[in-house]
Amino acid sequence: MLNALPENSSLLPWVMLLIASLGIFIWRILGLVLSKKIDKDSLLAKWINAVAFAMTTGLMIRIIIFPTGALAETQLLDRLIPFLVGVLTFLFFSQKPIVGLLIGVLAFSSTVIYNQHF
């Protein structure tokens, strides 16, 4: 299918996006269909949940400790403190991930703006 498009075609990115989306949505739909048959309190479900949390935590720590791109230009404390502020906001105030995320992003943005101007 991709060979049918010329290399400089402006459609190539859209075709690639469509293929990637199909690959993602197939698994999501399959998960939705099979989720009714899986006991959420089973040992397997708890293990999968633990692995998912561990992978997410590992990714977040990697982004904070070993950043790439524009984030690598910031200091470690400028990344670590806003992250902790967001986590603590989540834990102690709302128990809603979006609130912790927004406060963490606001803290990080404030830190970057402060460092640029003062």
Z-matrix of the N, CA and C atoms (Angstrom, degrees):
N
C 1 1.447
C 2 1.530 1 110.98
N 3 1.352 2 115.96 1 -44.36
C 4 1.457 3 118.95 2 -179.68
C 5 1.520 4 112.14 3 -69.90
N 6 1.344 5 116.98 4 -26.79
C 7 1.458 6 120.25 5 178.54
C 8 1.521 7 111.62 6 -69.09
N 9 1.336 8 116.89 7 -21.38
C 10 1.462 9 120.73 8 -179.75
C 11 1.522 10 111.66 9 -74.25
N 12 1.331 11 117.47 10 -19.71
C 13 1.467 12 121.10 11 179.50
C 14 1.524 13 110.30 12 -91.67
N 15 1.315 14 117.97 13 138.61
C 16 1.468 15 119.45 14 173.74
C 17 1.527 16 109.62 15 -64.41
N 18 1.330 17 116.43 16 151.60
C 19 1.463 18 121.17 17 -176.57
C 20 1.516 19 112.90 18 -60.60
N 21 1.301 20 118.69 19 -33.52
C 22 1.458 21 121.26 20 -177.80
C 23 1.539 22 111.93 21 -95.08
N 24 1.322 23 117.30 22 16.07
C 25 1.457 24 121.37 23 -178.22
C 26 1.523 25 110.52 24 -67.53
N 27 1.321 26 116.05 25 138.26
C 28 1.463 27 119.86 26 177.40
C 29 1.530 28 110.92 27 -76.63
N 30 1.324 29 117.00 28 -8.94
C 31 1.466 30 120.57 29 178.16
C 32 1.525 31 112.53 30 -83.16
N 33 1.320 32 118.28 31 -17.96
C 34 1.457 33 121.59 32 -175.24
C 35 1.531 34 112.70 33 -55.79
N 36 1.328 35 120.43 34 -47.01
C 37 1.475 36 118.83 35 178.20
C 38 1.530 37 112.77 36 -61.03
N 39 1.325 38 117.07 37 -35.97
C 40 1.466 39 120.22 38 180.00
C 41 1.526 40 111.09 39 -69.83
N 42 1.325 41 116.80 40 -38.28
C 43 1.458 42 120.47 41 177.21
C 44 1.522 43 109.93 42 -65.25
N 45 1.325 44 117.08 43 -43.01
C 46 1.466 45 121.12 44 178.31
C 47 1.532 46 110.53 45 -62.92
N 48 1.327 47 117.28 46 -40.76
C 49 1.462 48 121.47 47 177.81
C 50 1.526 49 110.86 48 -63.31
N 51 1.321 50 116.78 49 -41.44
C 52 1.463 51 121.16 50 178.88
C 53 1.528 52 110.80 51 -63.51
N 54 1.307 53 117.04 52 -43.99
C 55 1.469 54 121.07 53 179.98
C 56 1.529 55 110.18 54 -64.14
N 57 1.320 56 116.77 55 -44.92
C 58 1.464 57 120.05 56 178.85
C 59 1.529 58 111.01 57 -63.55
N 60 1.320 59 117.20 58 -40.94
C 61 1.463 60 121.30 59 179.27
C 62 1.518 61 111.47 60 -63.08
N 63 1.317 62 116.27 61 -42.26
C 64 1.465 63 119.18 62 177.99
C 65 1.525 64 110.94 63 -61.61
N 66 1.312 65 116.60 64 -41.21
C 67 1.459 66 120.45 65 178.24
C 68 1.522 67 112.29 66 -61.70
N 69 1.304 68 116.94 67 -36.55
C 70 1.464 69 120.94 68 179.12
C 71 1.525 70 110.84 69 -75.90
N 72 1.314 71 116.76 70 -47.11
C 73 1.460 72 119.91 71 -173.85
C 74 1.518 73 113.13 72 -70.43
N 75 1.320 74 118.12 73 -28.02
C 76 1.462 75 120.00 74 176.04
C 77 1.528 76 109.61 75 -59.96
N 78 1.336 77 117.04 76 -45.62
C 79 1.464 78 120.39 77 -179.72
C 80 1.523 79 111.59 78 -68.64
N 81 1.321 80 117.25 79 -36.23
C 82 1.467 81 120.00 80 178.30
C 83 1.524 82 110.95 81 -65.60
N 84 1.311 83 117.31 82 -44.03
C 85 1.465 84 120.73 83 179.43
C 86 1.526 85 109.79 84 -65.49
N 87 1.328 86 117.08 85 -42.04
C 88 1.450 87 120.81 86 177.53
C 89 1.532 88 110.65 87 -60.87
N 90 1.321 89 116.88 88 -42.07
C 91 1.462 90 121.01 89 176.66
C 92 1.509 91 112.41 90 -62.28
N 93 1.316 92 116.23 91 -40.74
C 94 1.461 93 121.02 92 178.73
C 95 1.530 94 110.95 93 -63.76
N 96 1.320 95 116.90 94 -43.22
C 97 1.462 96 121.02 95 -179.16
C 98 1.531 97 110.72 96 -67.43
N 99 1.333 98 116.59 97 -43.48
C 100 1.461 99 120.35 98 -176.07
C 101 1.527 100 113.43 99 -80.78
N 102 1.321 101 118.17 100 -16.36
C 103 1.465 102 120.18 101 -174.92
C 104 1.526 103 112.46 102 -63.91
N 105 1.304 104 117.88 103 -26.90
C 106 1.462 105 120.73 104 179.46
C 107 1.526 106 111.55 105 -71.74
N 108 1.319 107 116.76 106 -19.95
C 109 1.462 108 120.81 107 -177.80
C 110 1.522 109 112.82 108 -96.85
N 111 1.336 110 117.15 109 -3.58
C 112 1.459 111 121.23 110 -176.98
C 113 1.521 112 109.20 111 -104.52
N 114 1.331 113 116.16 112 130.02
C 115 1.457 114 121.14 113 177.17
C 116 1.527 115 108.43 114 -78.53
N 117 1.336 116 116.62 115 117.53
C 118 1.464 117 120.30 116 -175.08
C 119 1.522 118 113.00 117 -69.54
N 120 1.326 119 117.91 118 -14.79
C 121 1.457 120 121.00 119 178.46
C 122 1.527 121 112.77 120 -99.47
N 123 1.332 122 116.80 121 8.07
C 124 1.461 123 119.86 122 179.62
C 125 1.522 124 110.47 123 -74.09
N 126 1.311 125 115.58 124 160.72
C 127 1.457 126 121.26 125 179.65
C 128 1.530 127 111.05 126 -61.31
N 129 1.330 128 117.53 127 -39.33
C 130 1.466 129 121.36 128 179.40
C 131 1.528 130 111.09 129 -64.12
N 132 1.325 131 117.15 130 -44.07
C 133 1.466 132 120.45 131 179.78
C 134 1.531 133 110.75 132 -64.38
N 135 1.326 134 116.96 133 -40.08
C 136 1.467 135 120.38 134 178.38
C 137 1.527 136 110.67 135 -65.43
N 138 1.340 137 116.07 136 -38.25
C 139 1.468 138 119.60 137 178.56
C 140 1.525 139 110.79 138 -65.71
N 141 1.325 140 116.71 139 -44.69
C 142 1.472 141 120.64 140 178.80
C 143 1.523 142 110.28 141 -61.46
N 144 1.322 143 117.80 142 -40.94
C 145 1.454 144 122.12 143 177.95
C 146 1.530 145 110.86 144 -62.69
N 147 1.328 146 116.28 145 -43.23
C 148 1.469 147 120.47 146 179.27
C 149 1.528 148 110.97 147 -64.09
N 150 1.326 149 116.95 148 -41.40
C 151 1.468 150 120.60 149 178.62
C 152 1.530 151 110.34 150 -64.67
N 153 1.326 152 117.21 151 -41.33
C 154 1.468 153 120.67 152 179.42
C 155 1.531 154 110.41 153 -63.02
N 156 1.328 155 117.41 154 -43.67
C 157 1.465 156 120.08 155 177.64
C 158 1.527 157 111.19 156 -64.62
N 159 1.325 158 117.13 157 -40.06
C 160 1.463 159 120.25 158 179.56
C 161 1.526 160 111.32 159 -64.75
N 162 1.329 161 116.92 160 -40.56
C 163 1.468 162 120.10 161 178.67
C 164 1.523 163 111.08 162 -66.21
N 165 1.329 164 116.89 163 -41.38
C 166 1.466 165 120.88 164 178.82
C 167 1.524 166 110.29 165 -64.46
N 168 1.325 167 116.64 166 -44.34
C 169 1.464 168 120.65 167 178.88
C 170 1.527 169 110.92 168 -63.38
N 171 1.317 170 116.45 169 -44.24
C 172 1.459 171 120.14 170 178.38
C 173 1.518 172 112.25 171 -61.28
N 174 1.314 173 116.79 172 -40.81
C 175 1.462 174 120.86 173 178.31
C 176 1.530 175 110.99 174 -64.55
N 177 1.326 176 116.69 175 -43.24
C 178 1.468 177 119.92 176 179.52
C 179 1.532 178 110.88 177 -63.20
N 180 1.317 179 116.94 178 -43.61
C 181 1.467 180 120.51 179 179.12
C 182 1.527 181 110.08 180 -64.16
N 183 1.323 182 117.08 181 -40.41
C 184 1.471 183 120.44 182 178.26
C 185 1.525 184 110.67 183 -62.40
N 186 1.332 185 117.14 184 -42.70
C 187 1.465 186 120.63 185 179.64
C 188 1.517 187 110.71 186 -63.97
N 189 1.329 188 117.37 187 -38.47
C 190 1.464 189 120.80 188 -178.25
C 191 1.526 190 111.46 189 -75.06
N 192 1.322 191 117.66 190 -45.07
C 193 1.467 192 121.18 191 -175.04
C 194 1.526 193 112.38 192 -82.28
N 195 1.318 194 117.86 193 -41.00
C 196 1.468 195 122.40 194 -176.88
C 197 1.527 196 110.63 195 -123.47
N 198 1.330 197 118.74 196 66.27
C 199 1.470 198 120.40 197 -176.84
C 200 1.522 199 112.00 198 -73.26
N 201 1.317 200 114.64 199 160.63
C 202 1.455 201 121.18 200 174.46
C 203 1.523 202 108.41 201 -125.56
N 204 1.302 203 116.37 202 166.47
C 205 1.460 204 121.02 203 176.84
C 206 1.518 205 112.48 204 68.22
N 207 1.319 206 115.71 205 -144.79
C 208 1.464 207 121.42 206 -176.49
C 209 1.522 208 111.83 207 -63.95
N 210 1.309 209 117.25 208 -30.58
C 211 1.463 210 120.38 209 179.93
C 212 1.527 211 111.78 210 -65.41
N 213 1.320 212 117.00 211 -26.63
C 214 1.468 213 121.50 212 179.34
C 215 1.525 214 111.73 213 -68.22
N 216 1.319 215 117.40 214 -17.09
C 217 1.462 216 120.71 215 179.83
C 218 1.529 217 112.40 216 -82.00
N 219 1.320 218 117.77 217 -6.34
C 220 1.465 219 120.92 218 178.65
C 221 1.524 220 109.88 219 -94.89
N 222 1.315 221 115.65 220 158.63
C 223 1.466 222 121.43 221 179.00
C 224 1.530 223 110.05 222 -76.35
N 225 1.328 224 116.09 223 155.19
C 226 1.461 225 121.17 224 -179.64
C 227 1.530 226 111.27 225 -58.40
N 228 1.320 227 118.01 226 -45.72
C 229 1.463 228 119.99 227 -179.82
C 230 1.528 229 112.08 228 -65.16
N 231 1.320 230 116.62 229 -30.43
C 232 1.470 231 120.04 230 177.70
C 233 1.527 232 111.71 231 -68.87
N 234 1.320 233 117.46 232 -19.72
C 235 1.457 234 121.64 233 175.26
C 236 1.523 235 111.48 234 -96.61
N 237 1.324 236 116.38 235 -38.83
C 238 1.466 237 121.36 236 -174.29
C 239 1.529 238 112.69 237 -71.58
N 240 1.313 239 117.66 238 -45.22
C 241 1.469 240 120.55 239 -177.05
C 242 1.535 241 111.73 240 -63.64
N 243 1.333 242 120.49 241 -48.71
C 244 1.472 243 118.62 242 176.66
C 245 1.532 244 113.36 243 -61.20
N 246 1.322 245 116.70 244 -34.75
C 247 1.465 246 119.59 245 176.60
C 248 1.521 247 110.56 246 -61.50
N 249 1.329 248 116.17 247 -47.01
C 250 1.464 249 120.38 248 178.92
C 251 1.528 250 111.47 249 -65.18
N 252 1.319 251 117.14 250 -37.48
C 253 1.469 252 120.45 251 176.47
C 254 1.528 253 110.05 252 -60.45
N 255 1.320 254 117.31 253 -44.42
C 256 1.462 255 121.34 254 178.40
C 257 1.517 256 112.43 255 -63.67
N 258 1.328 257 117.24 256 -43.08
C 259 1.462 258 121.16 257 179.44
C 260 1.529 259 110.34 258 -65.02
N 261 1.319 260 116.76 259 -45.54
C 262 1.465 261 119.87 260 179.85
C 263 1.522 262 111.70 261 -65.10
N 264 1.317 263 117.06 262 -37.57
C 265 1.471 264 120.14 263 175.73
C 266 1.519 265 110.17 264 -60.13
N 267 1.311 266 115.93 265 -44.55
C 268 1.465 267 120.39 266 178.08
C 269 1.521 268 111.18 267 -61.38
N 270 1.329 269 116.90 268 -47.65
C 271 1.461 270 120.56 269 -174.34
C 272 1.525 271 113.49 270 -69.08
N 273 1.328 272 117.05 271 -41.49
C 274 1.460 273 119.29 272 -170.65
C 275 1.520 274 114.97 273 -97.76
N 276 1.318 275 118.82 274 -17.30
C 277 1.458 276 118.08 275 -173.90
C 278 1.516 277 113.90 276 -115.44
N 279 1.292 278 118.82 277 -59.64
C 280 1.463 279 118.42 278 -166.43
C 281 1.522 280 115.22 279 -110.05
N 282 1.319 281 117.35 280 -29.90
C 283 1.464 282 122.15 281 -171.43
C 284 1.533 283 111.22 282 59.02
N 285 1.330 284 116.71 283 22.19
C 286 1.463 285 121.82 284 175.45
C 287 1.529 286 107.38 285 -115.00
N 288 1.327 287 118.11 286 121.48
C 289 1.464 288 120.65 287 -176.25
C 290 1.523 289 113.64 288 -56.73
N 291 1.325 290 118.23 289 -35.97
C 292 1.459 291 120.06 290 -176.06
C 293 1.527 292 111.23 291 -64.80
N 294 1.337 293 117.32 292 -35.39
C 295 1.466 294 120.61 293 -179.73
C 296 1.528 295 109.68 294 -68.01
N 297 1.336 296 116.89 295 -46.19
C 298 1.467 297 120.18 296 177.21
C 299 1.513 298 111.85 297 -61.29
N 300 1.332 299 116.52 298 -40.33
C 301 1.464 300 120.95 299 178.71
C 302 1.523 301 111.22 300 -63.73
N 303 1.329 302 116.89 301 -47.42
C 304 1.467 303 120.49 302 -178.79
C 305 1.526 304 111.64 303 -63.71
N 306 1.321 305 117.45 304 -42.33
C 307 1.467 306 120.45 305 178.83
C 308 1.525 307 110.12 306 -65.98
N 309 1.332 308 117.74 307 -40.61
C 310 1.462 309 120.99 308 177.52
C 311 1.521 310 112.25 309 -63.08
N 312 1.327 311 116.61 310 -43.38
C 313 1.475 312 121.08 311 178.12
C 314 1.521 313 110.01 312 -65.38
N 315 1.321 314 117.29 313 -41.84
C 316 1.460 315 121.24 314 177.53
C 317 1.531 316 110.85 315 -62.35
N 318 1.331 317 117.01 316 -42.44
C 319 1.470 318 120.76 317 178.45
C 320 1.524 319 110.94 318 -64.51
N 321 1.333 320 117.14 319 -42.22
C 322 1.456 321 120.02 320 179.31
C 323 1.522 322 111.08 321 -66.27
N 324 1.333 323 116.48 322 -44.16
C 325 1.464 324 120.50 323 179.44
C 326 1.526 325 110.68 324 -61.64
N 327 1.313 326 116.28 325 -42.36
C 328 1.468 327 120.31 326 178.56
C 329 1.516 328 111.32 327 -62.60
N 330 1.324 329 116.65 328 -40.81
C 331 1.460 330 121.09 329 178.74
C 332 1.521 331 111.33 330 -62.84
N 333 1.326 332 116.53 331 -45.40
C 334 1.472 333 120.70 332 -179.45
C 335 1.528 334 110.22 333 -64.75
N 336 1.329 335 117.42 334 -45.73
C 337 1.467 336 121.06 335 -179.91
C 338 1.524 337 110.16 336 -63.14
N 339 1.329 338 117.53 337 -42.12
C 340 1.463 339 121.19 338 178.78
C 341 1.537 340 110.57 339 -60.86
N 342 1.337 341 116.96 340 -46.13
C 343 1.458 342 120.86 341 -179.29
C 344 1.528 343 113.36 342 -65.65
N 345 1.323 344 117.07 343 -29.57
C 346 1.455 345 120.41 344 179.87
C 347 1.528 346 112.03 345 -75.99
N 348 1.319 347 116.73 346 -31.81
C 349 1.459 348 119.96 347 -172.29
C 350 1.529 349 114.84 348 -106.64
N 351 1.315 350 117.30 349 -12.49
C 352 1.486 351 118.08 350 -177.81
C 353 1.490 352 112.10 351 -128.90
